[in-house]
Amino acid sequence: METMPWRSLAEQMATGLALVDADLRVQWHNAALAEWLELGLRSAIGVPLAGLVATPELAQQAARALAEQRLLQVRGVGLGGATGGTRRLDVTLQPFDADHLLLEVHALAELPAVASPLSATLRGFAHEVKNPLAGLRGAAQLLQRRLHDDDLKALAAMVLAETDRLTTLANRLLHHDGAPRLGAVNPHALLERLVELLRAESPPPTLRHDYDPSLPDVHGDADRLQQILLNLARNAIEAGARTLTLRTRAEHGIRVGERVLRSALRIDVIDDGPGVPAELRETLFEPLVSGRADGSGLGLALSREIAHEHGGELRYASRPGETTFSLYLPLERTHG
């Protein structure tokens, strides 16, 4: 391999290249790939292909390309290095001979840090709902002025408050204001507000709570966190749940992506519905995935995105009769 004439040319190429053997270990790579991997003066020679990537599928497809002696492409591969696998690339796998495979790496266009897969869809959605929200607000104001029953006036005030909250969220999306407005947020105040909103549903669900009153405030955007909880509760009700249990706990040593939170708040929304369908469990948080014919498929995707904005995570566990969605938020302040 040392005397092959292609090496001097390949060393100068800006495209990342690597040669792996039949055991899928790197035998050679050029400087461009070393730069992608942020290897510095180190070398990946002898390293298994699976050890260089954050996408297990690449090694599987490499073995297949070599066995079948045909070209394959793998899109959206996360490479290792100091980036932690966040850089996404396309990799072409081409048999070099019967015992070697050539990897050719091409960079995908990277989005700005504030962008997300949902951004364009949500901006379009925000544009469409602004006019109906304005009409809803005007109707609620008229009702509030004409009603004399205090309970009905309180319901009209709730409609106004929710309309204003949604309008604020829509405006932020339309004006590309992606940064959350952070401040001290009392998690139990969020949950009690959620209870008020759910009791206005027809028919209202049975609501139970199991709070840890010693929990401190979290650092977050109250409107966005409220939206997560409302999405989770309404999803459960629309899926057939009759009872919701709202629970808060503190947890320690929670892994979120590449980080470990020393201490975290966990908010559980537990329902007694039929559970998440088996065919949706792997894709539940992806945009446009819904278990209902009339569902938009944006609620859970948006909810997880908001959790990530706050340095947290949204997870679930489900079986028939009990589904738990857990929102994890850092209790320590996150920086930069």
C-alpha positions in Angstrom: 0.0 0.0 0.0 2.9 2.4 0.7 4.0 2.6 -2.9 0.6 3.1 -4.5 0.8 6.1 -7.0 -2.6 7.6 -5.8 -1.3 8.4 -2.4 0.7 11.6 -3.2 -2.3 13.0 -5.0 -4.8 11.9 -2.4 -2.8 13.5 0.4 -3.3 16.9 -1.2 -7.1 16.6 -1.7 -9.5 18.8 0.3 -12.0 15.9 0.4 -11.6 13.6 3.4 -10.4 10.2 2.4 -9.6 7.0 4.3 -8.8 3.4 3.3 -10.0 0.6 5.6 -9.2 -3.1 5.4 -11.4 -6.2 5.6 -11.6 -5.9 9.4 -12.8 -2.3 9.0 -9.7 -0.8 10.5 -8.2 2.4 9.1 -5.0 1.7 7.2 -4.5 5.2 5.8 -6.2 8.6 5.8 -5.3 12.0 4.4 -4.8 15.3 6.1 -8.3 16.5 5.2 -10.0 13.7 7.1 -7.7 14.3 10.1 -8.9 17.9 10.1 -12.5 16.8 10.1 -11.8 14.4 12.9 -9.8 17.1 14.8 -7.0 14.6 15.3 -4.2 17.2 15.5 -0.9 15.3 15.5 -2.6 12.0 16.4 -3.4 9.4 13.8 -6.4 7.2 13.3 -4.3 4.4 11.7 -5.3 1.1 13.1 -8.5 2.5 14.7 -11.8 0.6 14.0 -14.1 2.5 11.8 -16.8 2.2 14.5 -14.5 4.1 16.9 -14.4 7.2 14.6 -18.1 7.8 14.1 -21.2 8.5 16.2 -23.4 6.7 13.6 -23.3 2.9 14.0 -24.9 2.4 10.6 -21.7 3.5 8.8 -19.7 0.4 9.9 -22.6 -1.8 9.0 -22.9 -0.3 5.5 -19.1 -0.5 5.1 -19.1 -4.2 5.7 -21.9 -4.6 3.3 -20.2 -2.5 0.6 -17.0 -4.6 0.9 -18.9 -7.9 1.0 -21.1 -7.0 -2.0 -18.3 -5.1 -3.8 -20.5 -2.2 -4.7 -20.7 1.5 -4.0 -22.9 2.7 -1.1 -23.7 6.1 0.4 -24.5 7.0 4.0 -26.0 10.4 4.7 -25.9 12.5 7.9 -23.0 10.6 9.5 -21.8 12.1 12.8 -18.0 12.0 13.0 -16.1 11.8 16.2 -13.4 14.2 17.4 -13.7 17.3 19.7 -17.0 18.2 18.1 -18.6 15.2 19.9 -20.1 13.9 16.6 -22.2 17.0 16.0 -20.8 17.7 12.6 -22.9 15.9 10.0 -21.3 14.5 6.8 -22.1 12.3 3.8 -19.8 9.3 3.3 -19.4 7.4 0.1 -18.2 3.8 0.5 -16.4 2.4 -2.6 -14.6 -0.9 -2.9 -10.9 -0.3 -3.6 -10.1 -4.0 -4.2 -11.4 -7.2 -2.7 -9.9 -6.4 0.7 -10.0 -2.6 1.0 -12.7 0.0 1.0 -12.2 3.7 0.2 -14.2 6.2 2.3 -14.9 9.6 0.7 -16.3 12.3 3.1 -18.3 15.3 2.0 -19.5 18.0 4.4 -23.1 18.9 4.6 -24.2 22.5 4.8 -24.3 23.4 8.5 -27.2 25.4 10.0 -26.7 28.3 12.4 -26.7 27.3 16.0 -30.1 28.8 16.6 -31.7 27.0 13.7 -33.6 23.7 14.0 -35.3 21.2 11.8 -38.6 22.7 12.9 -37.9 26.3 12.3 -39.3 26.8 8.8 -42.4 24.7 9.6 -43.1 26.6 12.9 -42.7 30.0 11.3 -45.2 29.1 8.7 -47.5 27.7 11.4 -47.1 30.9 13.5 -48.0 33.1 10.5 -51.2 31.1 9.9 -52.4 31.2 13.5 -51.9 34.9 14.2 -55.2 36.1 12.6 -57.3 33.4 14.3 -55.7 34.3 17.6 -56.5 38.0 17.1 -60.1 37.1 16.5 -60.2 34.8 19.5 -58.8 37.6 21.7 -61.4 40.1 20.5 -64.3 37.6 21.2 -62.9 36.9 24.7 -62.8 40.6 25.4 -66.4 41.1 24.4 -67.5 38.2 26.5 -65.6 39.5 29.5 -67.3 42.8 29.3 -70.8 41.4 28.8 -70.7 38.6 31.3 -71.8 39.1 34.9 -71.2 35.7 36.3 -67.8 35.7 38.1 -66.9 32.1 37.1 -67.7 32.8 33.4 -65.7 36.0 33.5 -62.7 34.1 35.0 -63.0 31.6 32.1 -62.9 34.5 29.6 -59.9 35.9 31.4 -58.2 32.5 31.0 -58.9 32.5 27.3 -57.4 36.0 27.0 -54.2 35.0 28.9 -53.7 31.9 26.8 -54.3 33.8 23.6 -51.7 36.4 24.6 -49.2 33.7 25.5 -49.6 31.9 22.1 -49.4 35.3 20.3 -46.1 36.0 22.1 -44.8 32.6 21.0 -45.9 33.1 17.4 -44.3 36.6 17.3 -41.0 35.1 18.6 -41.0 32.5 15.8 -41.9 35.0 13.1 -39.2 37.4 14.1 -36.5 34.7 14.5 -36.2 35.5 18.2 -34.9 32.0 19.0 -33.4 32.7 22.4 -35.6 31.9 25.4 -36.4 34.6 27.8 -34.9 33.2 31.0 -35.7 33.9 34.6 -36.6 32.1 37.8 -39.5 29.8 37.3 -41.4 28.0 40.0 -42.2 24.5 38.7 -45.2 24.1 40.9 -46.7 27.4 39.7 -46.4 26.0 36.2 -48.2 22.9 37.2 -51.0 24.7 39.1 -51.6 26.9 36.0 -51.8 23.7 34.0 -54.4 22.3 36.4 -56.5 25.5 35.9 -56.4 25.1 32.2 -57.2 21.4 32.2 -60.1 21.9 34.6 -61.6 24.1 31.9 -61.6 21.2 29.5 -64.9 19.5 28.7 -65.0 17.0 30.3 -62.1 17.7 32.6 -59.8 14.8 33.4 -59.2 13.5 37.0 -56.1 15.3 38.2 -53.7 14.1 40.9 -50.5 15.6 42.1 -47.4 14.3 43.9 -45.1 17.2 44.5 -41.8 17.6 46.3 -42.3 21.0 47.9 -38.6 21.4 48.7 -37.7 21.8 45.1 -36.2 25.2 44.1 -37.0 27.4 41.1 -35.4 26.5 37.8 -33.9 28.9 35.3 -36.0 29.0 32.2 -38.6 30.6 30.0 -42.0 30.2 31.8 -44.1 30.5 28.6 -42.1 27.8 26.8 -42.0 25.4 29.7 -45.8 25.9 30.2 -46.2 25.0 26.5 -44.4 21.6 27.1 -46.6 20.7 30.0 -49.8 21.7 28.1 -48.7 19.7 25.1 -48.1 16.6 27.2 -51.3 16.8 29.1 -53.5 17.5 26.0 -51.8 14.7 24.1 -52.7 12.3 26.9 -56.3 13.4 27.0 -56.7 13.3 23.3 -55.3 9.7 23.3 -58.0 8.6 25.7 -56.5 9.2 29.2 -59.0 9.9 32.0 -56.6 10.5 34.9 -53.4 12.5 34.9 -50.9 12.5 37.7 -48.4 15.4 38.0 -45.2 14.6 39.9 -42.0 16.5 40.7 -38.8 15.1 41.9 -35.1 16.0 42.1 -32.6 13.6 40.5 -28.8 13.5 40.4 -26.3 12.4 37.7 -28.7 12.6 34.8 -27.0 12.2 31.3 -28.4 14.6 28.7 -26.6 14.1 25.4 -22.9 14.5 26.1 -23.4 16.2 29.5 -24.2 14.9 32.9 -26.4 17.1 35.1 -25.2 17.1 38.6 -28.8 17.8 39.8 -32.0 18.1 37.8 -35.7 18.7 38.3 -37.9 16.0 36.9 -41.5 16.8 36.1 -43.6 13.7 35.2 -46.9 13.8 33.4 -48.4 10.3 34.0 -51.6 9.1 32.3 -53.8 6.0 32.3 -54.3 6.0 28.5 -53.7 3.1 26.1 -50.0 3.8 25.7 -47.8 4.8 22.8 -48.4 2.6 19.7 -45.5 0.3 19.0 -45.1 1.7 15.4 -44.5 5.2 16.8 -42.1 4.5 19.6 -38.9 5.1 17.6 -40.0 8.3 15.9 -42.4 9.8 18.4 -40.4 13.1 18.8 -39.8 13.6 15.1 -41.7 16.4 13.3 -45.0 15.5 11.6 -45.3 12.2 13.4 -48.7 11.7 15.1 -50.8 8.9 16.4 -54.0 10.7 15.6 -55.5 11.3 12.1 -56.1 15.0 13.0 -52.8 15.5 14.8 -50.2 18.0 13.5 -47.2 16.0 14.7 -45.5 19.2 15.9 -46.4 19.2 19.6 -43.8 16.6 20.9 -41.1 17.7 18.5 -41.5 21.3 19.7 -41.6 20.2 23.3 -38.3 18.3 23.0 -36.8 21.2 21.2 -37.8 23.6 24.1 -36.4 21.1 26.6 -33.1 21.1 24.7 -33.1 24.9 24.6 -33.1 24.8 28.4 -30.2 22.3 28.6 -32.7 19.5 29.5 -34.4 16.6 28.0 -37.8 15.0 27.4 -38.2 11.3 27.7 -41.0 8.8 28.0 -41.8 5.3 29.1 -45.1 3.6 28.0 -47.2 0.5 28.5 -50.9 0.1 28.2 -52.6 1.8 31.1 -49.6 3.9 32.1 -47.5 6.3 30.1 -45.0 8.7 31.7 -43.5 11.7 30.0 -40.6 13.1 32.0 -39.2 16.6 31.6 -35.7 17.0 33.0 -34.3 20.5 33.6 -31.0 21.5 35.2 -31.2 22.8 38.7 -27.7 24.4 38.4 -27.4 27.4 36.2 -25.9 26.5 32.8 -23.4 28.8 31.2 -22.6 29.7 27.6 
